[in-house]
Amino acid sequence: MRPNRLRALLNANQPTIGTHLLSSWPTLVELIGDAGNYDYVEFTAEYAPFTMHDLDNLGRALELKNLGGMIKVEQTQWTHQSMRAIGSGFQSILFADVRTVADAEACIAAVRAETPGTGGRLGVGMRRDVGTVREGGSPAYVEALNDVVIAIMVEKRECVEDLDAILSVKGIDMVQFGSSDYSMSLGLTGQRTHPDVVKAERKTIETALKMGLHPRVELADIKLAAPYIEMGVKHFCIGWDVRILYNWWQANGAGIRGMLGGSSPASPEKKPASTY
């Protein structure tokens, strides 16, 4: 079984750096690996089209470049997408839309082996993670499932209100605050810097640290990292492929159009980079 790079870093209490992809083109994973600065790639599957074959190809690229692989799965797909992503070679799952203790327990069950004491529901599979037929059902397979890094999104009002109980669920490793969804759940849609949203983010980070978990922050602009580092955050996932491309196209398209003396077509106002 392939060693879990992200798990090893967390166990050693070392910082981690990831980046997001919405594209399923595996060459992008290879380029991230060649950049030499990243520990893992998050495939943000909640927002992207993909097939089972895409997951296998992403898994191959992750292995080729010795990168960890995280996948973000939506609330109606926790069990199925987690099972198939792990089978393709992903070794970390980020669960969206957790609201209750029961939700958190369902996330754990979707990842762990169905053996005594784990709360897991995964049985034996014949997928890439076990060499299709070579290590299915072996002790190494069970150990690998128990090593899968489990991250949850704290992004709903109910989750923040019951945060201590939810983060007490055994098996959670990383915690990610989602300001966009949280502001929406308060009726403050789009107000990611509203005092109530900022307060909830700080509560999430401080509670995670108090409970020995690993808070993670998503950033589009690394200039915003310093306050989080001062709070004790050591895990960052920076940049989205789609946002990087949009920003380049917007800025450079406007630049060359200005050089040519043409008028720009109407475009939406550019918003400052921030946490997601």
C-alpha positions, 0 to 999 in steps of 0.5 A: 500500500502507498504511504500516506504523505499527508497523514505522516506530516500531520502525525509529525505535527509538520505544516502542510501546503496544498492547492486546489484543482477543479480540472480533472486533467492529470497533467496539472497534477504533474505540473504541481508536483514539478513545482516542488512546493506542495504536499497534496492536491485537493480535487474540488469535486463538489464543483467539478464534472468528472468520471470514475476514469478521471479519478483513476487518472488523477490517482496515477498522477498523484503517485507519479509525483509523490503527492497526497490527494484530497477530494472534496465531496458534497453532502449527498455523495459522502459514502459513494464518492469517498469510497471511489476516490480512496479506491482510485488513490486519494488518501484524504477526504474533505466533507462539505456541509456537516451540520450535526454529530450524526453527520460527522459520524457518517463521514467517519463511517464513509472512510474507515474499514468495517472492523471492530471499534472504527465505526467504519462501513468500508469493506473489501474492494478491487480497486487501484488502492489495493493493486486491484487484486493484490492487497484487497482485504489485507491488514495493510488495506485496513491500516491504509483506510484507518490512515485516510485523513478526514477533514470536515467543513465547518460552514453551517450555523448548526455546526458552529453552534454545536462545534465542541460536540461535533469536533469530539467525534473520534476520527476527525483530523482537519477542520476547514471554516467556510465563510461563504456558506456560513454567511449564507446560513446566517442570512448574510449572503456574501458578507464574509467579513461580517463580524459574526462570520469572523467571530465564527471562524476564530471560534472554529480555529481556536476550538480545533487547536484546543482539541488537538485537531488541525485547522486548515485555511484556504487562501487566494492571496498568501498575503492574508496568511500572517494573521492565521499563522499568528493564531497557530494555523499551519495548514494552508490550501492556496489557489484554485486553477479556475481563479488563477486562469480567470485573474490572468485572462482578466488582467492581461486581456484588459492590458493588451486591449488598452495598449491597442486603444480599444474599449473593453467590453462590459465585465463584472467588477473584479473582487479582491482575493480572499479566503473562500 
